[in-house]
Structure formats: structure tokens, C-alpha cells
Amino acid sequence: MKSPIQSLVELVKDRDLRQKANKDTMSGTAPLKVPATFISCRKCGRRALHSRWEENYYICPHCGSYSPIGAYYRLKMLYDPGTFQELDQDMAVKDPLDFPEYREKAESQAKKTGLKEAVVSSKGKIGGIPVVVLVLDSRFFMGSMSQAVGEKVTRGIEVADKEQCPLIIFSASGGARMQEGIYSLMQMAKTSAAVELFSEHGGLFISYLTHPTTGGVTASFATLGDITLAEPGALIGFAGPRVIEQTINSKLPKGFQKSEYLESHGFVDKIVERKDMRETLIQLLKLHQKA
């Protein structure tokens, strides 16, 4: 029989182990690494070998729940080998308001993730078709939209416009970045205007919504796609369900703001399994190729 002190020591060790999880820059896995070769699902709590998670595209082998994946890992899944080219790689966090501890937090998150900002902008080929792909990464300030993120997104859209190639944006965001105040909010109008100009010139924009897509990103470019795809079980909305329930003082429908609910109500065109992501995009890109 373990003494209370022994049990407490084991709990503390387990907690410390959990806090050291998620340092894999390429995979950006949300589940917790229990020992080195195992990962525990945050939803069902069951363990599986890391190799099983990787083979299953970081979807729980037991319950099927999706874990967030890093931007570079997703791009590796998408692009034809040898075609990936990163854009605006050196653009990093700015601190226009000299917000307390903001720079220190940004430096800390950069070390943990290997990212300089919450979005990776790139161009390359998918199925032989030239494309521009932007991926927001929720590991960096929850994928929130800062001045630099808005600028990178806008520049990426402008590259797609200039080169007359399709644009694909994977959204995963908690909204506007509060540490940058009005400078962050301005990016909503800026990115939306860039999408509108791209659309006027006949460009194809595929918006791919992943968990979570909320706040100012939802209220701007994420919902302006010609085609809107989503991953299963993704939370998509402006304010969170709890905030809405407190505001209207009533319960929301079951599954409200989940991608399945939004698909059934016409907000999302199609829910696509992660394993089918590349092939689905290739089919859509081929359908929209100019003769």
C-alpha cells in the first residue's frame, strides 16, 4: 500500500512529465507524451505508441479525436516533394504597444515551436499544380492574428494574385492578439480587402478550417473562401459557446459551432478527413484549372 506522500510524489512527477510534452516542432502534437515512446489522448486518455499516432496523422487510434499538427508537418503532407518554398520567413513578432512581457513570451514560444510567428506562408506544387499555401499554427499564441500575421497573410494572397495561382489557407486561431490591440484588429480589414481583390481577379481561394477557428480570423479571411473545407470536430465560430450561452442566458444546440453542425447548415461545404486532405485538394485544383 502506497503512503499518501508516495502517491503525492508520483502525481507531481506525472505533472512535470506532462508539462514537458509537445516539444516536437514538426508534429506539434497536442496529446501528451507519457513516456518517450507513448502518447496519451487528451480526450479519451488512452495511450498508444508514438509511431501509431504518426501513422494515423495524429488522430487518436482509439477514439478518433483530432490533435493539432504543426504548420511544417501539414505542409510536408501537402506539397509535392522538393517544391516547398517558404515566403517571408524572417517576418517575426512586433510589439507596437510595448506590451508588458510580450516580447519575452514571444521569444519563449519561438524557442518551443521553432516558429517566428503564428503563420507559415509558402508556395509550391500540389499534384503538379502551382499554389500558395498559408498555415496558421495554434502552438504560437494560439494562432492569434497579430500585425505580422496579417502582413504575412496579405503578402501571401498578393503572391497568389500576382502569379495567378490558387490560394489555400489553413486556419487555426483564437482570434485577434490582445497584446497588439487595435493593430491586431486592423488586420481583419486588411486581409479581407486582399481576399476581395484576389477574388475580383478571378483567383480561387480554398479556406480550410481546423480546430479551433475563432474570433477575428473567423470574422475575416477564414470565412471568405470560394470553397470552405473543415476537419472533423473542429470548433468554428466567433465567440465561444460558453460566452454565447452566458450572453443569451440559454443552452445552445448540441454540437453547435462544430464543423459537422456547420456543414449541415451550409456554412461548410465539406468535412475532409486528414488522410484525404491532399487528394481532395488535388481534385478541387484540377477542376478549377484554367483551360
C-alpha positions as CSV (number, residue, x, y, z in Angstrom):
1,M,0.0,0.0,0.0
2,K,1.4,3.4,-1.1
3,S,1.7,6.1,1.5
4,P,0.0,9.4,0.8
5,I,3.4,11.0,0.5
6,Q,4.5,8.4,-2.2
7,S,1.3,9.0,-4.1
8,L,1.8,12.8,-4.0
9,V,5.4,12.4,-5.3
10,E,4.2,10.3,-8.2
11,L,1.5,12.8,-9.0
12,V,4.0,15.6,-9.1
13,K,6.4,13.6,-11.3
14,D,3.5,12.8,-13.7
15,R,2.5,16.5,-13.8
16,D,6.1,17.5,-14.6
17,L,6.3,14.9,-17.3
18,R,3.1,16.3,-18.9
19,Q,4.4,19.9,-18.8
20,K,7.5,18.7,-20.8
21,A,5.3,17.3,-23.6
22,N,4.7,18.8,-27.0
23,K,8.2,19.9,-27.9
24,D,8.2,18.2,-31.3
25,T,8.4,21.2,-33.7
26,M,7.5,19.3,-36.9
27,S,4.5,17.4,-35.5
28,G,3.2,20.0,-33.0
29,T,1.2,17.2,-31.3
30,A,-1.5,18.2,-28.9
31,P,-1.6,14.9,-27.0
32,L,0.7,14.3,-24.0
33,K,3.8,12.1,-24.3
34,V,3.7,9.8,-21.3
35,P,6.9,8.1,-21.6
36,A,9.1,8.9,-24.6
37,T,7.5,6.3,-26.9
38,F,3.9,6.7,-25.9
39,I,1.3,9.5,-26.3
40,S,-1.9,9.9,-24.3
41,C,-5.0,11.3,-26.0
42,R,-6.3,14.4,-24.3
43,K,-9.9,13.4,-25.0
44,C,-10.1,9.7,-24.0
45,G,-6.9,9.4,-22.1
46,R,-5.8,6.2,-23.7
47,R,-2.2,5.6,-24.7
48,A,-0.7,4.5,-28.0
49,L,2.8,4.3,-29.4
50,H,4.0,7.5,-31.0
51,S,4.5,5.6,-34.2
52,R,0.8,4.7,-34.3
53,W,-0.1,8.3,-33.9
54,E,2.2,9.3,-36.7
55,E,0.9,6.6,-39.0
56,N,-2.6,7.8,-38.2
57,Y,-1.8,11.5,-39.0
58,Y,-2.0,12.4,-35.2
59,I,-5.6,11.2,-34.9
60,C,-6.2,9.1,-31.8
61,P,-6.2,5.4,-32.7
62,H,-8.8,4.7,-30.0
63,C,-11.4,7.4,-30.1
64,G,-10.6,9.2,-33.4
65,S,-10.2,12.6,-32.0
66,Y,-8.0,15.0,-33.9
67,S,-4.9,16.5,-32.4
68,P,-3.5,19.8,-33.8
69,I,-0.4,19.4,-36.1
70,G,2.3,21.9,-36.7
71,A,2.4,24.1,-39.8
72,Y,5.5,22.5,-41.3
73,Y,4.2,19.0,-40.7
74,R,1.0,19.9,-42.6
75,L,2.9,21.4,-45.4
76,K,5.0,18.3,-45.7
77,M,1.8,16.3,-46.1
78,L,0.6,18.5,-48.8
79,Y,3.4,19.5,-51.2
80,D,4.9,17.5,-54.0
81,P,8.5,16.5,-52.9
82,G,11.1,19.2,-53.5
83,T,8.6,22.0,-54.4
84,F,8.1,23.7,-51.0
85,Q,9.4,27.3,-50.8
86,E,8.8,29.4,-47.7
87,L,7.8,33.1,-48.1
88,D,8.6,35.9,-45.7
89,Q,10.5,33.5,-43.4
90,D,12.1,36.3,-41.4
91,M,9.0,38.2,-40.5
92,A,8.6,38.0,-36.7
93,V,6.5,39.3,-33.8
94,K,6.4,43.1,-33.5
95,D,5.5,44.9,-30.2
96,P,3.8,48.2,-31.3
97,L,2.3,48.9,-27.9
98,D,5.3,47.9,-25.8
99,F,3.0,45.5,-24.0
100,P,4.4,44.1,-20.7
101,E,6.2,40.7,-21.0
102,Y,5.0,40.3,-24.6
103,R,8.5,40.1,-26.2
104,E,9.6,37.6,-23.5
105,K,6.6,35.4,-24.2
106,A,7.2,35.6,-27.9
107,E,10.8,34.6,-27.5
108,S,9.8,31.7,-25.3
109,Q,7.2,30.4,-27.8
110,A,9.7,30.8,-30.6
111,K,12.1,28.5,-28.8
112,K,9.5,25.9,-28.0
113,T,8.0,25.8,-31.5
114,G,10.7,26.9,-33.9
115,L,8.4,29.5,-35.3
116,K,8.8,33.2,-35.6
117,E,5.1,33.9,-35.9
118,A,1.8,32.1,-35.9
119,V,1.6,31.6,-39.7
120,V,3.8,29.9,-42.2
121,S,3.5,31.3,-45.8
122,S,4.7,29.2,-48.7
123,K,4.4,28.3,-52.3
124,G,5.0,25.1,-54.2
125,K,3.1,22.5,-56.1
126,I,0.3,20.1,-55.1
127,G,-0.4,17.4,-57.7
128,G,1.8,19.3,-60.1
129,I,-0.3,22.5,-59.8
130,P,1.4,25.7,-58.5
131,V,-0.3,27.0,-55.3
132,V,0.2,29.4,-52.5
133,V,-0.5,27.8,-49.0
134,L,-0.7,29.6,-45.7
135,V,-1.0,27.6,-42.4
136,L,-1.8,29.1,-39.1
137,D,-0.2,27.3,-36.2
138,S,-2.1,27.2,-32.9
139,R,1.0,26.4,-30.9
140,F,2.2,30.0,-31.2
141,F,0.0,32.4,-29.3
142,M,-3.0,30.2,-30.2
143,G,-2.6,31.2,-33.8
144,S,-3.8,34.7,-33.0
145,M,-3.7,37.4,-35.6
146,S,-1.0,39.9,-35.0
147,Q,0.3,42.8,-37.1
148,A,3.0,40.4,-38.5
149,V,0.5,37.6,-39.1
150,G,-1.9,40.0,-41.0
151,E,1.0,41.2,-43.1
152,K,2.2,37.7,-44.0
153,V,-1.3,36.6,-44.9
154,T,-1.8,39.7,-47.1
155,R,1.6,39.2,-48.8
156,G,0.8,35.6,-49.4
157,I,-2.5,36.5,-51.0
158,E,-0.7,39.1,-53.2
159,V,1.8,36.5,-54.3
160,A,-1.1,34.2,-55.4
161,D,-2.7,37.1,-57.2
162,K,0.5,38.1,-59.0
163,E,1.4,34.5,-60.0
164,Q,-2.3,33.7,-60.9
165,C,-2.3,30.5,-58.9
166,P,-4.8,29.1,-56.3
167,L,-4.7,30.1,-52.7
168,I,-5.2,27.7,-49.8
169,I,-5.3,28.9,-46.2
170,F,-5.5,26.6,-43.2
171,S,-6.9,28.5,-40.2
172,A,-6.4,27.6,-36.6
173,S,-6.7,30.6,-34.3
174,G,-8.1,32.0,-31.1
175,G,-8.7,35.4,-32.8
176,A,-7.0,38.8,-32.6
177,R,-3.9,39.1,-30.5
178,M,-4.8,41.2,-27.5
179,Q,-1.2,42.3,-26.8
180,E,-1.3,44.3,-30.1
181,G,-4.7,46.0,-29.5
182,I,-6.0,48.0,-32.5
183,Y,-3.0,47.0,-34.6
184,S,-4.3,43.4,-34.5
185,L,-7.9,44.4,-35.2
186,M,-6.8,46.3,-38.3
187,Q,-5.6,43.1,-39.9
188,M,-9.2,41.9,-40.2
189,A,-9.9,44.6,-42.8
190,K,-6.5,44.4,-44.4
191,T,-6.7,40.6,-45.1
192,S,-10.3,40.8,-46.1
193,A,-9.5,43.5,-48.7
194,A,-6.7,41.4,-50.1
195,V,-9.0,38.4,-50.5
196,E,-11.6,40.6,-52.2
197,L,-9.1,41.9,-54.7
198,F,-7.8,38.4,-55.3
199,S,-11.4,37.3,-56.0
200,E,-12.1,40.2,-58.3
201,H,-9.1,39.0,-60.4
202,G,-10.6,35.5,-60.7
203,G,-8.4,33.7,-58.2
204,L,-9.5,30.5,-56.5
205,F,-9.4,30.6,-52.7
206,I,-9.9,27.4,-50.7
207,S,-10.4,28.0,-47.0
208,Y,-9.6,25.0,-44.8
209,L,-10.9,25.4,-41.2
210,T,-9.2,23.4,-38.4
211,H,-9.6,23.3,-34.6
212,P,-10.1,26.0,-33.4
213,T,-11.0,28.7,-35.8
214,T,-12.5,31.6,-33.8
215,G,-12.6,35.3,-33.2
216,G,-11.1,37.8,-35.7
217,V,-9.8,35.2,-38.1
218,T,-13.3,33.7,-38.4
219,A,-14.7,37.2,-38.9
220,S,-12.2,38.0,-41.7
221,F,-10.4,35.9,-44.3
222,A,-11.2,32.4,-42.9
223,T,-14.9,32.7,-44.0
224,L,-14.3,34.3,-47.4
225,G,-13.2,31.2,-49.4
226,D,-14.8,30.2,-52.7
227,I,-14.7,26.7,-51.2
228,T,-14.8,26.1,-47.4
229,L,-13.5,22.8,-46.1
230,A,-13.1,21.7,-42.5
231,E,-11.6,19.0,-40.4
232,P,-13.9,16.7,-38.3
233,G,-14.8,18.0,-34.9
234,A,-13.3,21.5,-35.4
235,L,-14.6,24.4,-33.3
236,I,-15.6,27.2,-35.7
237,G,-17.2,30.4,-34.6
238,F,-16.7,34.0,-33.4
239,A,-17.3,33.8,-29.7
240,G,-17.1,30.5,-27.8
241,P,-20.2,28.5,-26.8
242,R,-19.8,29.4,-23.1
243,V,-19.7,33.1,-23.8
244,I,-22.8,32.9,-26.1
245,E,-24.7,30.9,-23.5
246,Q,-23.9,33.4,-20.8
247,T,-25.0,36.3,-23.1
248,I,-28.3,34.8,-24.3
249,N,-29.0,33.0,-21.0
250,S,-29.9,29.8,-22.6
251,K,-28.4,26.5,-23.8
252,L,-27.1,26.1,-27.3
253,P,-28.0,23.1,-29.6
254,K,-25.8,20.0,-29.2
255,G,-22.7,20.3,-31.4
256,F,-23.2,24.0,-32.0
257,Q,-20.1,25.5,-33.7
258,K,-18.6,22.1,-34.5
259,S,-17.7,21.5,-38.1
260,E,-20.4,18.8,-38.5
261,Y,-23.1,21.2,-37.3
262,L,-21.9,23.9,-39.7
263,E,-21.8,21.6,-42.6
264,S,-25.4,20.5,-42.0
265,H,-26.4,24.2,-42.0
266,G,-24.5,25.2,-45.2
267,F,-21.6,27.1,-43.6
268,V,-19.0,24.5,-44.5
269,D,-19.0,22.9,-48.0
270,K,-17.4,19.6,-47.0
271,I,-15.7,17.9,-44.0
272,V,-12.5,16.2,-45.1
273,E,-10.6,13.6,-43.1
274,R,-6.9,14.5,-42.6
275,K,-5.8,11.4,-44.6
276,D,-7.8,12.6,-47.5
277,M,-6.7,16.2,-47.4
278,R,-4.1,16.2,-50.2
279,E,-6.2,14.1,-52.6
280,T,-9.3,16.2,-52.0
281,L,-7.3,19.4,-52.7
282,I,-5.8,17.9,-55.9
283,Q,-9.2,17.1,-57.2
284,L,-10.5,20.6,-56.5
285,L,-7.5,22.2,-58.0
286,K,-7.8,20.2,-61.2
287,L,-11.5,21.0,-61.5
288,H,-10.6,24.7,-61.4
289,Q,-7.6,24.7,-63.7
290,K,-7.9,27.3,-66.4
291,A,-8.0,25.8,-69.9
